[in-house]
Amino acid sequence: MAFTVILHIANEASVAGEVDELPKAADTIITIMNPRQKDGKDLHYIDQGTVKVIWPLAKVSFIEIMGDSEEEKIIGFVRE
């Protein structure tokens, strides 16, 4: 199951993309598939045809894990 994440990199624009699995405590890198800006535009410092990028976790301030669109469709108990 792929997770959509947003990487917040020190002194750079945030990077959105997908990961197959979340990094573990002992990991030193993170591999992002389909890297892009949060608004979907291409990153100016990555070639247009790039499908995967490996970032060292030392450069990453924090990682946001985005919710699944299926989770947003779940309707809880509603009393009328």
mmCIF file of the N, C-alpha and C atoms, coordinates in Angstrom:
data_MODEL
# 
_entry.id   MODEL 
# 
loop_
_atom_site.group_PDB 
_atom_site.id 
_atom_site.type_symbol 
_atom_site.label_atom_id 
_atom_site.label_alt_id 
_atom_site.label_comp_id 
_atom_site.label_asym_id 
_atom_site.label_entity_id 
_atom_site.label_seq_id 
_atom_site.pdbx_PDB_ins_code 
_atom_site.Cartn_x 
_atom_site.Cartn_y 
_atom_site.Cartn_z 
_atom_site.occupancy 
_atom_site.B_iso_or_equiv 
_atom_site.pdbx_formal_charge 
_atom_site.auth_seq_id 
_atom_site.auth_comp_id 
_atom_site.auth_asym_id 
_atom_site.auth_atom_id 
_atom_site.pdbx_PDB_model_num 
ATOM 1   N N  . MET A 1 1  ? 0.846   -1.178 0.000   1.00 0.00 ? 1  MET A N  1 
ATOM 2   C CA . MET A 1 1  ? 0.000   0.000  0.000   1.00 0.00 ? 1  MET A CA 1 
ATOM 3   C C  . MET A 1 1  ? 0.890   1.239  0.000   1.00 0.00 ? 1  MET A C  1 
ATOM 4   N N  . ALA A 1 2  ? 0.701   2.102  -0.952  1.00 0.00 ? 2  ALA A N  1 
ATOM 5   C CA . ALA A 1 2  ? 1.493   3.323  -1.041  1.00 0.00 ? 2  ALA A CA 1 
ATOM 6   C C  . ALA A 1 2  ? 0.876   4.416  -0.170  1.00 0.00 ? 2  ALA A C  1 
ATOM 7   N N  . PHE A 1 3  ? 1.734   5.208  0.428   1.00 0.00 ? 3  PHE A N  1 
ATOM 8   C CA . PHE A 1 3  ? 1.318   6.345  1.242   1.00 0.00 ? 3  PHE A CA 1 
ATOM 9   C C  . PHE A 1 3  ? 1.675   7.617  0.497   1.00 0.00 ? 3  PHE A C  1 
ATOM 10  N N  . THR A 1 4  ? 0.781   8.595  0.503   1.00 0.00 ? 4  THR A N  1 
ATOM 11  C CA . THR A 1 4  ? 1.100   9.913  -0.023  1.00 0.00 ? 4  THR A CA 1 
ATOM 12  C C  . THR A 1 4  ? 1.678   10.725 1.123   1.00 0.00 ? 4  THR A C  1 
ATOM 13  N N  . VAL A 1 5  ? 2.861   11.303 0.887   1.00 0.00 ? 5  VAL A N  1 
ATOM 14  C CA . VAL A 1 5  ? 3.547   12.056 1.936   1.00 0.00 ? 5  VAL A CA 1 
ATOM 15  C C  . VAL A 1 5  ? 3.974   13.414 1.409   1.00 0.00 ? 5  VAL A C  1 
ATOM 16  N N  . ILE A 1 6  ? 4.237   14.321 2.343   1.00 0.00 ? 6  ILE A N  1 
ATOM 17  C CA . ILE A 1 6  ? 4.845   15.608 2.025   1.00 0.00 ? 6  ILE A CA 1 
ATOM 18  C C  . ILE A 1 6  ? 6.110   15.710 2.856   1.00 0.00 ? 6  ILE A C  1 
ATOM 19  N N  . LEU A 1 7  ? 7.240   15.842 2.167   1.00 0.00 ? 7  LEU A N  1 
ATOM 20  C CA . LEU A 1 7  ? 8.530   16.014 2.839   1.00 0.00 ? 7  LEU A CA 1 
ATOM 21  C C  . LEU A 1 7  ? 8.783   17.491 3.027   1.00 0.00 ? 7  LEU A C  1 
ATOM 22  N N  . HIS A 1 8  ? 9.153   17.875 4.214   1.00 0.00 ? 8  HIS A N  1 
ATOM 23  C CA . HIS A 1 8  ? 9.548   19.255 4.481   1.00 0.00 ? 8  HIS A CA 1 
ATOM 24  C C  . HIS A 1 8  ? 11.059  19.247 4.614   1.00 0.00 ? 8  HIS A C  1 
ATOM 25  N N  . ILE A 1 9  ? 11.718  19.780 3.581   1.00 0.00 ? 9  ILE A N  1 
ATOM 26  C CA . ILE A 1 9  ? 13.173  19.759 3.493   1.00 0.00 ? 9  ILE A CA 1 
ATOM 27  C C  . ILE A 1 9  ? 13.700  21.128 3.888   1.00 0.00 ? 9  ILE A C  1 
ATOM 28  N N  . ALA A 1 10 ? 14.753  21.141 4.696   1.00 0.00 ? 10 ALA A N  1 
ATOM 29  C CA . ALA A 1 10 ? 15.326  22.395 5.180   1.00 0.00 ? 10 ALA A CA 1 
ATOM 30  C C  . ALA A 1 10 ? 15.738  23.284 4.012   1.00 0.00 ? 10 ALA A C  1 
ATOM 31  N N  . ASN A 1 11 ? 15.305  24.536 4.027   1.00 0.00 ? 11 ASN A N  1 
ATOM 32  C CA . ASN A 1 11 ? 15.642  25.565 3.037   1.00 0.00 ? 11 ASN A CA 1 
ATOM 33  C C  . ASN A 1 11 ? 15.210  25.230 1.617   1.00 0.00 ? 11 ASN A C  1 
ATOM 34  N N  . GLU A 1 12 ? 14.204  24.397 1.449   1.00 0.00 ? 12 GLU A N  1 
ATOM 35  C CA . GLU A 1 12 ? 13.671  24.038 0.130   1.00 0.00 ? 12 GLU A CA 1 
ATOM 36  C C  . GLU A 1 12 ? 12.150  24.051 0.209   1.00 0.00 ? 12 GLU A C  1 
ATOM 37  N N  . ALA A 1 13 ? 11.527  24.029 -0.960  1.00 0.00 ? 13 ALA A N  1 
ATOM 38  C CA . ALA A 1 13 ? 10.067  23.910 -1.013  1.00 0.00 ? 13 ALA A CA 1 
ATOM 39  C C  . ALA A 1 13 ? 9.672   22.493 -0.614  1.00 0.00 ? 13 ALA A C  1 
ATOM 40  N N  . SER A 1 14 ? 8.487   22.341 -0.064  1.00 0.00 ? 14 SER A N  1 
ATOM 41  C CA . SER A 1 14 ? 7.990   21.016 0.316   1.00 0.00 ? 14 SER A CA 1 
ATOM 42  C C  . SER A 1 14 ? 7.815   20.145 -0.916  1.00 0.00 ? 14 SER A C  1 
ATOM 43  N N  . VAL A 1 15 ? 8.000   18.843 -0.746  1.00 0.00 ? 15 VAL A N  1 
ATOM 44  C CA . VAL A 1 15 ? 7.916   17.891 -1.840  1.00 0.00 ? 15 VAL A CA 1 
ATOM 45  C C  . VAL A 1 15 ? 6.838   16.865 -1.525  1.00 0.00 ? 15 VAL A C  1 
ATOM 46  N N  . ALA A 1 16 ? 5.890   16.701 -2.446  1.00 0.00 ? 16 ALA A N  1 
ATOM 47  C CA . ALA A 1 16 ? 4.856   15.682 -2.301  1.00 0.00 ? 16 ALA A CA 1 
ATOM 48  C C  . ALA A 1 16 ? 5.243   14.477 -3.145  1.00 0.00 ? 16 ALA A C  1 
ATOM 49  N N  . GLY A 1 17 ? 4.764   13.314 -2.744  1.00 0.00 ? 17 GLY A N  1 
ATOM 50  C CA . GLY A 1 17 ? 5.030   12.097 -3.500  1.00 0.00 ? 17 GLY A CA 1 
ATOM 51  C C  . GLY A 1 17 ? 4.476   10.893 -2.771  1.00 0.00 ? 17 GLY A C  1 
ATOM 52  N N  . GLU A 1 18 ? 4.776   9.719  -3.292  1.00 0.00 ? 18 GLU A N  1 
ATOM 53  C CA . GLU A 1 18 ? 4.294   8.483  -2.705  1.00 0.00 ? 18 GLU A CA 1 
ATOM 54  C C  . GLU A 1 18 ? 5.485   7.633  -2.245  1.00 0.00 ? 18 GLU A C  1 
ATOM 55  N N  . VAL A 1 19 ? 5.274   6.880  -1.179  1.00 0.00 ? 19 VAL A N  1 
ATOM 56  C CA . VAL A 1 19 ? 6.263   5.925  -0.693  1.00 0.00 ? 19 VAL A CA 1 
ATOM 57  C C  . VAL A 1 19 ? 5.570   4.582  -0.505  1.00 0.00 ? 19 VAL A C  1 
ATOM 58  N N  . ASP A 1 20 ? 6.320   3.491  -0.750  1.00 0.00 ? 20 ASP A N  1 
ATOM 59  C CA . ASP A 1 20 ? 5.756   2.159  -0.537  1.00 0.00 ? 20 ASP A CA 1 
ATOM 60  C C  . ASP A 1 20 ? 5.611   1.852  0.942   1.00 0.00 ? 20 ASP A C  1 
ATOM 61  N N  . GLU A 1 21 ? 6.600   2.277  1.735   1.00 0.00 ? 21 GLU A N  1 
ATOM 62  C CA . GLU A 1 21 ? 6.523   2.082  3.178   1.00 0.00 ? 21 GLU A CA 1 
ATOM 63  C C  . GLU A 1 21 ? 7.154   3.277  3.871   1.00 0.00 ? 21 GLU A C  1 
ATOM 64  N N  . LEU A 1 22 ? 6.695   3.534  5.072   1.00 0.00 ? 22 LEU A N  1 
ATOM 65  C CA . LEU A 1 22 ? 7.202   4.667  5.839   1.00 0.00 ? 22 LEU A CA 1 
ATOM 66  C C  . LEU A 1 22 ? 8.587   4.346  6.389   1.00 0.00 ? 22 LEU A C  1 
ATOM 67  N N  . PRO A 1 23 ? 9.442   5.359  6.527   1.00 0.00 ? 23 PRO A N  1 
ATOM 68  C CA . PRO A 1 23 ? 10.795  5.098  7.039   1.00 0.00 ? 23 PRO A CA 1 
ATOM 69  C C  . PRO A 1 23 ? 10.762  4.616  8.487   1.00 0.00 ? 23 PRO A C  1 
ATOM 70  N N  . LYS A 1 24 ? 11.681  3.729  8.789   1.00 0.00 ? 24 LYS A N  1 
ATOM 71  C CA . LYS A 1 24 ? 11.817  3.210  10.146  1.00 0.00 ? 24 LYS A CA 1 
ATOM 72  C C  . LYS A 1 24 ? 12.863  4.040  10.890  1.00 0.00 ? 24 LYS A C  1 
ATOM 73  N N  . ALA A 1 25 ? 12.979  3.840  12.175  1.00 0.00 ? 25 ALA A N  1 
ATOM 74  C CA . ALA A 1 25 ? 13.894  4.628  12.997  1.00 0.00 ? 25 ALA A CA 1 
ATOM 75  C C  . ALA A 1 25 ? 15.353  4.473  12.561  1.00 0.00 ? 25 ALA A C  1 
ATOM 76  N N  . ALA A 1 26 ? 15.735  3.329  12.055  1.00 0.00 ? 26 ALA A N  1 
ATOM 77  C CA . ALA A 1 26 ? 17.125  3.084  11.666  1.00 0.00 ? 26 ALA A CA 1 
ATOM 78  C C  . ALA A 1 26 ? 17.433  3.516  10.231  1.00 0.00 ? 26 ALA A C  1 
ATOM 79  N N  . ASP A 1 27 ? 16.428  3.915  9.444   1.00 0.00 ? 27 ASP A N  1 
ATOM 80  C CA . ASP A 1 27 ? 16.641  4.306  8.049   1.00 0.00 ? 27 ASP A CA 1 
ATOM 81  C C  . ASP A 1 27 ? 17.388  5.629  7.950   1.00 0.00 ? 27 ASP A C  1 
ATOM 82  N N  . THR A 1 28 ? 18.181  5.767  6.893   1.00 0.00 ? 28 THR A N  1 
ATOM 83  C CA . THR A 1 28 ? 18.922  7.004  6.658   1.00 0.00 ? 28 THR A CA 1 
ATOM 84  C C  . THR A 1 28 ? 18.480  7.702  5.381   1.00 0.00 ? 28 THR A C  1 
ATOM 85  N N  . ILE A 1 29 ? 17.656  7.021  4.561   1.00 0.00 ? 29 ILE A N  1 
ATOM 86  C CA . ILE A 1 29 ? 17.166  7.606  3.312   1.00 0.00 ? 29 ILE A CA 1 
ATOM 87  C C  . ILE A 1 29 ? 15.671  7.348  3.184   1.00 0.00 ? 29 ILE A C  1 
ATOM 88  N N  . ILE A 1 30 ? 15.041  8.122  2.297   1.00 0.00 ? 30 ILE A N  1 
ATOM 89  C CA . ILE A 1 30 ? 13.638  7.888  1.948   1.00 0.00 ? 30 ILE A CA 1 
ATOM 90  C C  . ILE A 1 30 ? 13.533  7.991  0.431   1.00 0.00 ? 30 ILE A C  1 
ATOM 91  N N  . THR A 1 31 ? 12.835  7.038  -0.176  1.00 0.00 ? 31 THR A N  1 
ATOM 92  C CA . THR A 1 31 ? 12.641  7.011  -1.624  1.00 0.00 ? 31 THR A CA 1 
ATOM 93  C C  . THR A 1 31 ? 11.236  7.489  -1.936  1.00 0.00 ? 31 THR A C  1 
ATOM 94  N N  . ILE A 1 32 ? 11.139  8.564  -2.706  1.00 0.00 ? 32 ILE A N  1 
ATOM 95  C CA . ILE A 1 32 ? 9.863   9.169  -3.075  1.00 0.00 ? 32 ILE A CA 1 
ATOM 96  C C  . ILE A 1 32 ? 9.573   8.879  -4.540  1.00 0.00 ? 32 ILE A C  1 
ATOM 97  N N  . MET A 1 33 ? 8.376   8.394  -4.819  1.00 0.00 ? 33 MET A N  1 
ATOM 98  C CA . MET A 1 33 ? 7.947   8.170  -6.197  1.00 0.00 ? 33 MET A CA 1 
ATOM 99  C C  . MET A 1 33 ? 7.094   9.350  -6.650  1.00 0.00 ? 33 MET A C  1 
ATOM 100 N N  . ASN A 1 34 ? 7.218   9.710  -7.921  1.00 0.00 ? 34 ASN A N  1 
ATOM 101 C CA . ASN A 1 34 ? 6.471   10.819 -8.523  1.00 0.00 ? 34 ASN A CA 1 
ATOM 102 C C  . ASN A 1 34 ? 6.634   12.117 -7.733  1.00 0.00 ? 34 ASN A C  1 
ATOM 103 N N  . PRO A 1 35 ? 7.874   12.570 -7.527  1.00 0.00 ? 35 PRO A N  1 
ATOM 104 C CA . PRO A 1 35 ? 8.083   13.805 -6.749  1.00 0.00 ? 35 PRO A CA 1 
ATOM 105 C C  . PRO A 1 35 ? 7.509   15.024 -7.462  1.00 0.00 ? 35 PRO A C  1 
ATOM 106 N N  . ARG A 1 36 ? 6.904   15.908 -6.683  1.00 0.00 ? 36 ARG A N  1 
ATOM 107 C CA . ARG A 1 36 ? 6.281   17.113 -7.226  1.00 0.00 ? 36 ARG A CA 1 
ATOM 108 C C  . ARG A 1 36 ? 6.104   18.118 -6.099  1.00 0.00 ? 36 ARG A C  1 
ATOM 109 N N  . GLN A 1 37 ? 5.741   19.342 -6.453  1.00 0.00 ? 37 GLN A N  1 
ATOM 110 C CA . GLN A 1 37 ? 5.402   20.320 -5.433  1.00 0.00 ? 37 GLN A CA 1 
ATOM 111 C C  . GLN A 1 37 ? 4.037   19.959 -4.854  1.00 0.00 ? 37 GLN A C  1 
ATOM 112 N N  . LYS A 1 38 ? 3.690   20.560 -3.736  1.00 0.00 ? 38 LYS A N  1 
ATOM 113 C CA . LYS A 1 38 ? 2.397   20.270 -3.112  1.00 0.00 ? 38 LYS A CA 1 
ATOM 114 C C  . LYS A 1 38 ? 1.229   20.582 -4.038  1.00 0.00 ? 38 LYS A C  1 
ATOM 115 N N  . ASP A 1 39 ? 1.390   21.571 -4.901  1.00 0.00 ? 39 ASP A N  1 
ATOM 116 C CA . ASP A 1 39 ? 0.306   21.936 -5.818  1.00 0.00 ? 39 ASP A CA 1 
ATOM 117 C C  . ASP A 1 39 ? 0.328   21.126 -7.116  1.00 0.00 ? 39 ASP A C  1 
ATOM 118 N N  . GLY A 1 40 ? 1.217   20.137 -7.212  1.00 0.00 ? 40 GLY A N  1 
ATOM 119 C CA . GLY A 1 40 ? 1.255   19.260 -8.378  1.00 0.00 ? 40 GLY A CA 1 
ATOM 120 C C  . GLY A 1 40 ? 2.226   19.676 -9.467  1.00 0.00 ? 40 GLY A C  1 
ATOM 121 N N  . LYS A 1 41 ? 2.832   20.845 -9.351  1.00 0.00 ? 41 LYS A N  1 
ATOM 122 C CA . LYS A 1 41 ? 3.780   21.317 -10.363 1.00 0.00 ? 41 LYS A CA 1 
ATOM 123 C C  . LYS A 1 41 ? 5.106   20.581 -10.240 1.00 0.00 ? 41 LYS A C  1 
ATOM 124 N N  . ASP A 1 42 ? 5.879   20.590 -11.329 1.00 0.00 ? 42 ASP A N  1 
ATOM 125 C CA . ASP A 1 42 ? 7.198   19.959 -11.327 1.00 0.00 ? 42 ASP A CA 1 
ATOM 126 C C  . ASP A 1 42 ? 8.156   20.715 -10.417 1.00 0.00 ? 42 ASP A C  1 
ATOM 127 N N  . LEU A 1 43 ? 9.113   19.991 -9.858  1.00 0.00 ? 43 LEU A N  1 
ATOM 128 C CA . LEU A 1 43 ? 10.178  20.616 -9.069  1.00 0.00 ? 43 LEU A CA 1 
ATOM 129 C C  . LEU A 1 43 ? 11.241  21.133 -10.036 1.00 0.00 ? 43 LEU A C  1 
ATOM 130 N N  . HIS A 1 44 ? 11.687  22.354 -9.861  1.00 0.00 ? 44 HIS A N  1 
ATOM 131 C CA . HIS A 1 44 ? 12.606  22.966 -10.817 1.00 0.00 ? 44 HIS A CA 1 
ATOM 132 C C  . HIS A 1 44 ? 13.984  22.315 -10.817 1.00 0.00 ? 44 HIS A C  1 
ATOM 133 N N  . TYR A 1 45 ? 14.374  21.628 -9.768  1.00 0.00 ? 45 TYR A N  1 
ATOM 134 C CA . TYR A 1 45 ? 15.702  21.048 -9.669  1.00 0.00 ? 45 TYR A CA 1 
ATOM 135 C C  . TYR A 1 45 ? 15.736  19.550 -9.979  1.00 0.00 ? 45 TYR A C  1 
ATOM 136 N N  . ILE A 1 46 ? 14.628  18.998 -10.472 1.00 0.00 ? 46 ILE A N  1 
ATOM 137 C CA . ILE A 1 46 ? 14.570  17.581 -10.840 1.00 0.00 ? 46 ILE A CA 1 
ATOM 138 C C  . ILE A 1 46 ? 14.116  17.487 -12.289 1.00 0.00 ? 46 ILE A C  1 
ATOM 139 N N  . ASP A 1 47 ? 14.780  16.606 -13.068 1.00 0.00 ? 47 ASP A N  1 
ATOM 140 C CA . ASP A 1 47 ? 14.393  16.416 -14.470 1.00 0.00 ? 47 ASP A CA 1 
ATOM 141 C C  . ASP A 1 47 ? 12.937  15.990 -14.580 1.00 0.00 ? 47 ASP A C  1 
ATOM 142 N N  . GLN A 1 48 ? 12.322  16.364 -15.692 1.00 0.00 ? 48 GLN A N  1 
ATOM 143 C CA . GLN A 1 48 ? 10.895  16.140 -15.881 1.00 0.00 ? 48 GLN A CA 1 
ATOM 144 C C  . GLN A 1 48 ? 10.523  14.655 -15.895 1.00 0.00 ? 48 GLN A C  1 
ATOM 145 N N  . GLY A 1 49 ? 11.372  13.768 -16.420 1.00 0.00 ? 49 GLY A N  1 
ATOM 146 C CA . GLY A 1 49 ? 11.042  12.353 -16.529 1.00 0.00 ? 49 GLY A CA 1 
ATOM 147 C C  . GLY A 1 49 ? 11.363  11.522 -15.299 1.00 0.00 ? 49 GLY A C  1 
ATOM 148 N N  . THR A 1 50 ? 11.825  12.145 -14.226 1.00 0.00 ? 50 THR A N  1 
ATOM 149 C CA . THR A 1 50 ? 12.213  11.413 -13.027 1.00 0.00 ? 50 THR A CA 1 
ATOM 150 C C  . THR A 1 50 ? 10.991  10.800 -12.341 1.00 0.00 ? 50 THR A C  1 
ATOM 151 N N  . VAL A 1 51 ? 11.095  9.511  -11.983 1.00 0.00 ? 51 VAL A N  1 
ATOM 152 C CA . VAL A 1 51 ? 9.975   8.844  -11.319 1.00 0.00 ? 51 VAL A CA 1 
ATOM 153 C C  . VAL A 1 51 ? 10.270  8.531  -9.855  1.00 0.00 ? 51 VAL A C  1 
ATOM 154 N N  . LYS A 1 52 ? 11.551  8.438  -9.466  1.00 0.00 ? 52 LYS A N  1 
ATOM 155 C CA . LYS A 1 52 ? 11.920  8.187  -8.072  1.00 0.00 ? 52 LYS A CA 1 
ATOM 156 C C  . LYS A 1 52 ? 13.104  9.053  -7.688  1.00 0.00 ? 52 LYS A C  1 
ATOM 157 N N  . VAL A 1 53 ? 13.067  9.546  -6.449  1.00 0.00 ? 53 VAL A N  1 
ATOM 158 C CA . VAL A 1 53 ? 14.167  10.342 -5.907  1.00 0.00 ? 53 VAL A CA 1 
ATOM 159 C C  . VAL A 1 53 ? 14.469  9.814  -4.508  1.00 0.00 ? 53 VAL A C  1 
ATOM 160 N N  . ILE A 1 54 ? 15.756  9.729  -4.184  1.00 0.00 ? 54 ILE A N  1 
ATOM 161 C CA . ILE A 1 54 ? 16.177  9.282  -2.861  1.00 0.00 ? 54 ILE A CA 1 
ATOM 162 C C  . ILE A 1 54 ? 16.730  10.487 -2.111  1.00 0.00 ? 54 ILE A C  1 
ATOM 163 N N  . TRP A 1 55 ? 16.131  10.795 -0.951  1.00 0.00 ? 55 TRP A N  1 
ATOM 164 C CA . TRP A 1 55 ? 16.594  11.900 -0.117  1.00 0.00 ? 55 TRP A CA 1 
ATOM 165 C C  . TRP A 1 55 ? 17.196  11.345 1.164   1.00 0.00 ? 55 TRP A C  1 
ATOM 166 N N  . PRO A 1 56 ? 18.282  11.955 1.633   1.00 0.00 ? 56 PRO A N  1 
ATOM 167 C CA . PRO A 1 56 ? 18.787  11.567 2.954   1.00 0.00 ? 56 PRO A CA 1 
ATOM 168 C C  . PRO A 1 56 ? 17.862  12.144 4.027   1.00 0.00 ? 56 PRO A C  1 
ATOM 169 N N  . LEU A 1 57 ? 17.520  11.346 4.994   1.00 0.00 ? 57 LEU A N  1 
ATOM 170 C CA . LEU A 1 57 ? 16.611  11.809 6.047   1.00 0.00 ? 57 LEU A CA 1 
ATOM 171 C C  . LEU A 1 57 ? 17.233  12.916 6.893   1.00 0.00 ? 57 LEU A C  1 
ATOM 172 N N  . ALA A 1 58 ? 18.554  13.071 6.851   1.00 0.00 ? 58 ALA A N  1 
ATOM 173 C CA . ALA A 1 58 ? 19.212  14.147 7.594   1.00 0.00 ? 58 ALA A CA 1 
ATOM 174 C C  . ALA A 1 58 ? 18.785  15.517 7.066   1.00 0.00 ? 58 ALA A C  1 
ATOM 175 N N  . LYS A 1 59 ? 18.372  15.599 5.801   1.00 0.00 ? 59 LYS A N  1 
ATOM 176 C CA . LYS A 1 59 ? 17.925  16.858 5.204   1.00 0.00 ? 59 LYS A CA 1 
ATOM 177 C C  . LYS A 1 59 ? 16.445  17.146 5.441   1.00 0.00 ? 59 LYS A C  1 
ATOM 178 N N  . VAL A 1 60 ? 15.696  16.137 5.899   1.00 0.00 ? 60 VAL A N  1 
ATOM 179 C CA . VAL A 1 60 ? 14.246  16.257 6.056   1.00 0.00 ? 60 VAL A CA 1 
ATOM 180 C C  . VAL A 1 60 ? 13.918  16.724 7.476   1.00 0.00 ? 60 VAL A C  1 
ATOM 181 N N  . SER A 1 61 ? 13.184  17.838 7.569   1.00 0.00 ? 61 SER A N  1 
ATOM 182 C CA . SER A 1 61 ? 12.768  18.339 8.875   1.00 0.00 ? 61 SER A CA 1 
ATOM 183 C C  . SER A 1 61 ? 11.672  17.470 9.480   1.00 0.00 ? 61 SER A C  1 
ATOM 184 N N  . PHE A 1 62 ? 10.616  17.216 8.684   1.00 0.00 ? 62 PHE A N  1 
ATOM 185 C CA . PHE A 1 62 ? 9.550   16.314 9.117   1.00 0.00 ? 62 PHE A CA 1 
ATOM 186 C C  . PHE A 1 62 ? 8.780   15.844 7.904   1.00 0.00 ? 62 PHE A C  1 
ATOM 187 N N  . ILE A 1 63 ? 7.965   14.796 8.110   1.00 0.00 ? 63 ILE A N  1 
ATOM 188 C CA . ILE A 1 63 ? 7.199   14.178 7.030   1.00 0.00 ? 63 ILE A CA 1 
ATOM 189 C C  . ILE A 1 63 ? 5.725   14.189 7.418   1.00 0.00 ? 63 ILE A C  1 
ATOM 190 N N  . GLU A 1 64 ? 4.887   14.696 6.515   1.00 0.00 ? 64 GLU A N  1 
ATOM 191 C CA . GLU A 1 64 ? 3.435   14.628 6.705   1.00 0.00 ? 64 GLU A CA 1 
ATOM 192 C C  . GLU A 1 64 ? 2.910   13.419 5.942   1.00 0.00 ? 64 GLU A C  1 
ATOM 193 N N  . ILE A 1 65 ? 2.043   12.649 6.571   1.00 0.00 ? 65 ILE A N  1 
ATOM 194 C CA . ILE A 1 65 ? 1.415   11.502 5.919   1.00 0.00 ? 65 ILE A CA 1 
ATOM 195 C C  . ILE A 1 65 ? -0.027  11.891 5.644   1.00 0.00 ? 65 ILE A C  1 
ATOM 196 N N  . MET A 1 66 ? -0.372  11.935 4.375   1.00 0.00 ? 66 MET A N  1 
ATOM 197 C CA . MET A 1 66 ? -1.701  12.388 3.978   1.00 0.00 ? 66 MET A CA 1 
ATOM 198 C C  . MET A 1 66 ? -2.702  11.250 4.121   1.00 0.00 ? 66 MET A C  1 
ATOM 199 N N  . GLY A 1 67 ? -3.945  11.608 4.452   1.00 0.00 ? 67 GLY A N  1 
ATOM 200 C CA . GLY A 1 67 ? -5.006  10.615 4.604   1.00 0.00 ? 67 GLY A CA 1 
ATOM 201 C C  . GLY A 1 67 ? -5.404  10.029 3.266   1.00 0.00 ? 67 GLY A C  1 
ATOM 202 N N  . ASP A 1 68 ? -5.928  8.834  3.316   1.00 0.00 ? 68 ASP A N  1 
ATOM 203 C CA . ASP A 1 68 ? -6.394  8.150  2.123   1.00 0.00 ? 68 ASP A CA 1 
ATOM 204 C C  . ASP A 1 68 ? -7.734  8.736  1.709   1.00 0.00 ? 68 ASP A C  1 
ATOM 205 N N  . SER A 1 69 ? -7.961  8.865  0.406   1.00 0.00 ? 69 SER A N  1 
ATOM 206 C CA . SER A 1 69 ? -9.227  9.423  -0.074  1.00 0.00 ? 69 SER A CA 1 
ATOM 207 C C  . SER A 1 69 ? -10.403 8.520  0.302   1.00 0.00 ? 69 SER A C  1 
ATOM 208 N N  . GLU A 1 70 ? -10.152 7.208  0.454   1.00 0.00 ? 70 GLU A N  1 
ATOM 209 C CA . GLU A 1 70 ? -11.214 6.296  0.875   1.00 0.00 ? 70 GLU A CA 1 
ATOM 210 C C  . GLU A 1 70 ? -11.659 6.613  2.300   1.00 0.00 ? 70 GLU A C  1 
ATOM 211 N N  . GLU A 1 71 ? -10.713 7.013  3.163   1.00 0.00 ? 71 GLU A N  1 
ATOM 212 C CA . GLU A 1 71 ? -11.056 7.347  4.538   1.00 0.00 ? 71 GLU A CA 1 
ATOM 213 C C  . GLU A 1 71 ? -11.969 8.551  4.596   1.00 0.00 ? 71 GLU A C  1 
ATOM 214 N N  . GLU A 1 72 ? -11.807 9.490  3.651   1.00 0.00 ? 72 GLU A N  1 
ATOM 215 C CA . GLU A 1 72 ? -12.623 10.690 3.644   1.00 0.00 ? 72 GLU A CA 1 
ATOM 216 C C  . GLU A 1 72 ? -14.071 10.382 3.281   1.00 0.00 ? 72 GLU A C  1 
ATOM 217 N N  . LYS A 1 73 ? -14.315 9.261  2.607   1.00 0.00 ? 73 LYS A N  1 
ATOM 218 C CA . LYS A 1 73 ? -15.658 8.897  2.180   1.00 0.00 ? 73 LYS A CA 1 
ATOM 219 C C  . LYS A 1 73 ? -16.456 8.208  3.279   1.00 0.00 ? 73 LYS A C  1 
ATOM 220 N N  . ILE A 1 74 ? -15.806 7.812  4.356   1.00 0.00 ? 74 ILE A N  1 
ATOM 221 C CA . ILE A 1 74 ? -16.489 7.112  5.441   1.00 0.00 ? 74 ILE A CA 1 
ATOM 222 C C  . ILE A 1 74 ? -17.417 8.089  6.168   1.00 0.00 ? 74 ILE A C  1 
ATOM 223 N N  . ILE A 1 75 ? -18.643 7.672  6.325   1.00 0.00 ? 75 ILE A N  1 
ATOM 224 C CA . ILE A 1 75 ? -19.631 8.495  7.016   1.00 0.00 ? 75 ILE A CA 1 
ATOM 225 C C  . ILE A 1 75 ? -19.918 7.844  8.350   1.00 0.00 ? 75 ILE A C  1 
ATOM 226 N N  . GLY A 1 76 ? -19.764 8.610  9.405   1.00 0.00 ? 76 GLY A N  1 
ATOM 227 C CA . GLY A 1 76 ? -20.003 8.086  10.754  1.00 0.00 ? 76 GLY A CA 1 
ATOM 228 C C  . GLY A 1 76 ? -21.486 8.071  11.085  1.00 0.00 ? 76 GLY A C  1 
ATOM 229 N N  . PHE A 1 77 ? -21.789 7.693  12.301  1.00 0.00 ? 77 PHE A N  1 
ATOM 230 C CA . PHE A 1 77 ? -23.167 7.643  12.773  1.00 0.00 ? 77 PHE A CA 1 
ATOM 231 C C  . PHE A 1 77 ? -23.739 9.049  12.851  1.00 0.00 ? 77 PHE A C  1 
ATOM 232 N N  . VAL A 1 78 ? -24.873 9.237  12.242  1.00 0.00 ? 78 VAL A N  1 
ATOM 233 C CA . VAL A 1 78 ? -25.538 10.544 12.250  1.00 0.00 ? 78 VAL A CA 1 
ATOM 234 C C  . VAL A 1 78 ? -26.937 10.355 12.813  1.00 0.00 ? 78 VAL A C  1 
ATOM 235 N N  . ARG A 1 79 ? -27.263 11.129 13.824  1.00 0.00 ? 79 ARG A N  1 
ATOM 236 C CA . ARG A 1 79 ? -28.605 11.044 14.421  1.00 0.00 ? 79 ARG A CA 1 
ATOM 237 C C  . ARG A 1 79 ? -29.394 12.248 13.988  1.00 0.00 ? 79 ARG A C  1 
ATOM 238 N N  . GLU A 1 80 ? -30.582 12.004 13.478  1.00 0.00 ? 80 GLU A N  1 
ATOM 239 C CA . GLU A 1 80 ? -31.426 13.103 13.009  1.00 0.00 ? 80 GLU A CA 1 
ATOM 240 C C  . GLU A 1 80 ? -32.485 13.429 14.006  1.00 0.00 ? 80 GLU A C  1 
# 
